Amino acid sequence: MASLKAQMSMLHRIQTNIGTGKLGTKGKWNTPEKREAGIIQATTTWENHVKALRWPKSRGQPSIDPKVWTFGTSVGDWRSLDFAHPQSIRQRCIVDLRIIKRASPGRKRTEWSIRASGTRAKIEAARKQGKWQLAFNSILGTGDMNSSAMEDIQYNHPITGDPGWYPSTAAELHSVLQNYFRTAFSSPAPSAGPDAFSPLTWAS
């Protein structure tokens, strides 16, 4: 998994420096010579990172699983590209990224996508926040729900006892519901009748 992460980092580095190719934009590697030098440096970093990982040792040397080089384009193929055509390099990056994502567990695919895209990170954060906000809004009736769950409960003001009052904040709602359930599930007080404190017998 760490080797795939290193490979993905290398691909994003190439994509960033090659540029999007859109009209009016210009990548940092804007000549064949710069693209060749940049890709050699990027693939060398990837290669060294993989070699530095913890691998089983054979005769004192790390035995790297050859499978790590089979996900997409190999180091040798990257270094023998036609560097005069940046569009083909962009396309190769896209294809390799798809291969890596398919080979990764589902949660890792989401994490890497979030790291690669600021927009995706914002969407993921908003999704988590929205889960709580939707639940709270549905209780308060302030969201897109047609009715509020609060309307089905007759609240009284916690201080004055006046009916028709509704909590307006999460803290007020928590306090009111906590008091409601504490009262509902508390043990009933003994009656004040003459037999309230008389001992229990088989006859009673």
C-alpha positions in Angstrom: 0.0 0.0 0.0 2.9 2.4 0.8 4.4 1.7 -2.6 1.1 2.6 -4.3 0.9 5.8 -2.3 4.5 6.7 -3.4 3.6 6.0 -7.0 0.4 8.1 -6.8 2.5 11.0 -5.3 4.8 10.7 -8.3 2.0 10.9 -10.8 0.4 13.9 -9.1 3.8 15.6 -9.3 4.1 14.9 -13.0 0.6 16.2 -13.6 1.2 19.4 -11.7 4.4 20.2 -13.6 3.1 19.2 -17.0 0.1 21.4 -16.6 -3.5 21.0 -17.7 -3.0 21.9 -21.3 -5.8 24.3 -21.3 -5.6 27.5 -23.4 -3.7 30.2 -21.6 -2.1 27.9 -19.1 1.5 26.9 -19.0 3.2 24.1 -17.0 6.6 24.3 -15.3 8.0 21.6 -17.5 7.2 23.4 -20.7 10.0 22.0 -23.0 10.9 18.4 -23.9 14.2 18.8 -22.0 12.5 20.0 -18.8 9.9 17.2 -19.1 12.6 14.5 -19.5 14.6 15.9 -16.5 11.6 16.3 -14.4 10.2 12.8 -15.0 13.6 11.2 -14.4 13.8 13.0 -11.1 10.2 12.1 -10.1 10.6 8.4 -11.0 13.9 8.2 -9.2 12.2 9.6 -6.1 9.5 7.0 -6.4 12.0 4.2 -7.0 14.1 5.2 -3.9 11.0 5.5 -1.8 9.9 2.0 -2.7 13.4 0.6 -2.0 13.5 2.2 1.4 10.3 0.5 2.5 10.5 -2.5 4.9 10.9 -5.6 2.7 11.7 -9.2 3.6 15.5 -9.8 3.4 17.2 -12.4 1.4 21.0 -12.9 2.1 21.0 -9.5 3.8 19.4 -7.6 0.9 15.8 -6.4 0.8 13.6 -8.6 -1.5 11.2 -6.1 -3.2 8.0 -7.7 -4.4 8.2 -7.3 -8.2 4.4 -6.7 -8.3 4.8 -3.2 -7.0 6.2 -2.2 -10.4 3.3 -3.7 -12.4 0.6 -1.1 -11.5 0.6 1.1 -14.6 3.7 2.4 -16.3 7.1 1.0 -15.1 10.1 3.2 -14.2 11.8 2.3 -17.5 8.8 3.1 -19.6 8.4 6.5 -18.0 12.0 7.3 -18.9 11.7 6.3 -22.5 8.6 8.3 -23.4 8.4 10.8 -26.2 8.8 13.9 -24.2 7.8 16.2 -27.1 4.1 15.3 -26.6 2.9 16.5 -23.2 -0.7 15.4 -23.9 0.3 11.8 -24.1 2.1 12.1 -20.8 -1.1 13.6 -19.2 -3.1 10.7 -20.6 -0.7 8.2 -19.2 -1.0 9.8 -15.7 -4.8 9.5 -15.9 -4.7 5.8 -16.9 -2.1 4.9 -14.2 -4.1 6.7 -11.5 -7.2 4.7 -12.4 -5.2 1.5 -12.2 -3.9 2.4 -8.8 -7.3 3.4 -7.4 -8.8 0.1 -8.6 -6.1 -1.8 -6.8 -6.6 0.0 -3.5 -9.2 -0.6 -0.8 -12.3 1.5 -1.0 -11.5 3.7 2.0 -8.0 4.4 0.8 -9.4 5.5 -2.6 -11.5 8.1 -0.8 -8.6 9.3 1.3 -6.2 9.7 -1.6 -8.9 11.4 -3.7 -9.4 13.9 -0.8 -5.7 14.6 -0.5 -5.4 15.1 -4.3 -8.3 17.5 -4.5 -9.1 20.5 -2.3 -12.6 20.5 -3.7 -13.2 16.8 -2.8 -11.8 17.5 0.7 -14.3 20.3 1.2 -17.2 18.1 0.0 -16.2 15.3 2.4 -16.0 17.7 5.3 -19.4 19.2 4.4 -20.9 15.7 4.1 -19.8 14.8 7.7 -21.0 18.1 9.0 -24.3 17.9 7.1 -25.2 14.6 8.7 -25.4 16.2 12.1 -26.9 19.4 10.8 -29.7 17.6 8.9 -30.7 15.7 12.0 -30.7 18.8 14.2 -32.6 20.8 11.5 -35.3 18.1 11.2 -35.9 18.2 15.0 -36.1 22.0 15.0 -38.0 22.2 11.7 -35.6 24.7 10.2 -34.4 22.5 7.3 -36.2 21.3 4.2 -38.6 19.1 6.2 -42.2 20.1 6.0 -42.9 19.5 9.7 -40.8 19.5 12.9 -40.5 16.6 15.3 -40.6 19.3 18.0 -44.3 20.1 17.1 -45.3 16.6 18.3 -44.0 17.3 21.8 -45.7 19.8 24.2 -42.9 21.7 25.8 -43.1 24.0 28.8 -40.7 26.8 29.5 -38.1 25.4 31.9 -38.3 28.4 34.1 -41.8 29.9 33.9 -43.6 26.7 32.9 -45.6 28.4 30.2 -46.8 26.0 27.4 -46.1 26.6 23.8 -42.4 27.2 24.2 -39.9 25.5 21.9 -36.1 25.2 22.3 -34.1 27.3 19.8 -30.6 25.9 20.3 -29.0 22.5 20.6 -28.1 23.2 24.3 -31.7 24.0 25.2 -33.0 21.0 23.3 -30.5 18.7 25.1 -31.5 20.1 28.5 -35.2 19.8 27.9 -35.0 16.2 26.5 -32.7 15.2 29.3 -35.1 16.5 32.0 -38.0 14.8 30.2 -36.5 11.4 30.1 -35.1 11.7 33.6 -38.7 12.4 34.8 -40.2 9.7 32.6 -37.9 6.9 33.8 -37.6 7.9 37.4 -39.1 5.7 40.2 -42.6 6.9 41.2 -42.8 8.6 44.6 -44.7 6.7 47.3 -48.3 7.7 47.9 -49.2 9.8 50.9 -52.1 7.6 52.0 -52.3 6.0 55.5 -50.8 2.8 54.1 -47.8 4.5 52.5 -45.4 3.4 55.2 -47.1 0.3 56.5 -45.0 -2.9 56.2 -45.9 -5.3 53.4 -47.6 -8.6 54.4 -49.1 -11.6 52.5 -52.5 -10.1 53.2 -51.7 -6.8 51.6 
